[in-house]
Amino acid sequence: MEYQAVRSVRIGREFAEELGGAARKNNIVLSLHGPYAVNLSSDDDSIVKASKGRLIKAAVAAHNMGAFHLTFHLGYYGEKTKEEALILELEGLRDVTGALKSKGISVELGPETTGKESQLGSLDEVLELSARLDNIRPTIDFAHIHVRDPDSKLVGCEDFLRVLERVESRLGSDRMNSLVLHFTEVEPTATGFGERKHHRLGSGRGPKFEYLAEALVEAGHKVIVISESPLLDEDALKMKKIYEKRLSTRRGHG
């Protein structure tokens, strides 16, 4: 289950600990989605400082509830080159991870792949951050990858396998375990690229979860898939059933 704090972190320590206890009692693994208002590559120092504060506050909340992973969006390129913006992100995240370490908080930070070309968050960028910084592991959002650029369309099992192979080649096999994935069907903007709107499973939009389920079974990865559709719980159960069907079919043939 992903606890959503996308507008702001409003959960206090007492309730966070209560939530975490209920999750453990019911065998539920928790992650947390931090506020959208994060931009570590801004030219405005006050925005960068506030962004760091929001990430630290979100990580503290995640720690209090026992969530192991904090998903967040990186920010925007603005007038900077992609390389310049990435350097600023590295510097900002070093500060955040250092602050969390001093507080004894070990929640992993998960920069998310983003769906707009104006945003930092290509697959290569989130993998670069994860490779260069401790306690950073990406959140792989397949809907965002699907609409980000002309070369990233996910139209078959082999496309999902290619993404998973790229992630594994940078992170290593051990770090694929419990990797956090986001999934929904998505409507692109009028140009055909960039995220416009999320849709429920079966909407006729892409990408198709059946192909991701097939890829996960073939690759043998044990990951965490979070539904981001307009019907979170219903589509989460649908995805579970689709995956289990693919898995049982594979075992039956094995």
Secondary structure as UniProt FT lines:
FT   STRAND          2..4
FT   HELIX           13..25
FT   TURN            26..27
FT   STRAND          31..33
FT   TURN            40..41
FT   HELIX           45..65
FT   STRAND          69..72
FT   TURN            78..79
FT   HELIX           82..102
FT   TURN            103..104
FT   STRAND          108..112
FT   TURN            117..118
FT   HELIX           123..132
FT   TURN            134..135
FT   STRAND          139..141
FT   HELIX           142..148
FT   TURN            150..151
FT   HELIX           157..171
FT   HELIX           174..176
FT   TURN            177..178
FT   STRAND          180..183
FT   STRAND          185..188
FT   TURN            190..191
FT   STRAND          195..199
FT   TURN            201..202
FT   HELIX           209..219
FT   STRAND          224..227
FT   HELIX           232..253
//
